[in-house]
Amino acid sequence: MILCIETATNVCSAALCNSEGVISVKESVDLRSHASLLTVYIEELFKDAEISAKYLKAVAVSKGPGSYTGLRIGVSVVKGIAFGASLPLIGVTTTLSMTMGLIQKMGNVEKNTIFCPMIDARRMEVYFALYDHEGKQIKDISADIITESSFDAIPQKYKIIFFGDGAAKCSNVIKRQNIEFVDNFNLSAAFMYKPVNAAFGLKQFEDIAYFEPFYLKDFIATTQRKNIF
């Protein structure tokens, strides 16, 4: 089993998964609950499964971008477990977890669909990336100020689905046809199991001593359009 931790947004979530899927999950959408609930959820997951950390194959955490405080809490807890139990550590990009979660919820996805997970930054700035219908990343993560022409470079034949806690504030700004905004999308550690198992199979592990969250601090907000297609 692998312990998955998600604290990049307002959601505090922990899950146990294996190669077949999610075994159990504990989570809360209450703001600022990470510090008080995360270790409690982990203990409850272990108790329910009648295991301890030494029975895990690895630990995984959403590595960002996202909330500075939330990421610090999640990464600190996971590094402690990984170090104490001599477990490999897997870091999963937050936007990838979001995309895999929405694909899972949707079921069948048309090939002309592009997923745009958005994480709220400040004002009209969001952290976002683009993924195809299979969850393959087609645009690197960036911090941009969204304007009505931000996605004009993408041909109209592609449907863009915007979701995440940064999407709502962009719904009245983006002037483009063939788009959809998903409301009330909450991130969950349960969404991590596919990328986590893929990383585990390829032995793509983080260096526990030097691993830090991906804050995206070095990015400067820009309105410049990039030629994606």
Number of C-alpha atoms within 10 A of each C-alpha: 18 26 29 30 33 33 33 32 28 20 21 28 26 30 27 25 23 16 14 9 14 19 14 15 20 20 22 18 15 10 10 16 16 27 16 10 16 23 15 13 21 23 14 15 21 18 11 10 12 9 13 13 20 13 13 20 16 24 25 33 29 29 25 28 25 26 17 16 14 24 25 18 18 27 26 16 16 24 24 13 19 21 13 11 17 15 22 22 27 28 27 21 19 27 29 22 25 26 30 23 22 21 17 12 10 9 8 9 13 12 11 12 18 25 29 23 27 26 26 21 18 11 10 16 22 24 25 26 20 23 22 20 17 15 19 14 17 14 16 10 19 18 24 20 19 21 17 13 14 18 18 16 12 16 11 14 10 16 19 23 20 23 25 24 21 21 23 17 15 19 15 10 14 16 14 15 12 12 16 13 16 14 12 10 14 16 27 27 28 25 25 31 26 19 19 27 21 12 16 20 10 9 12 14 17 15 13 18 8 7 16 17 22 17 17 14 9 8 12 11 15 12 14 12 14 12 10 13 8
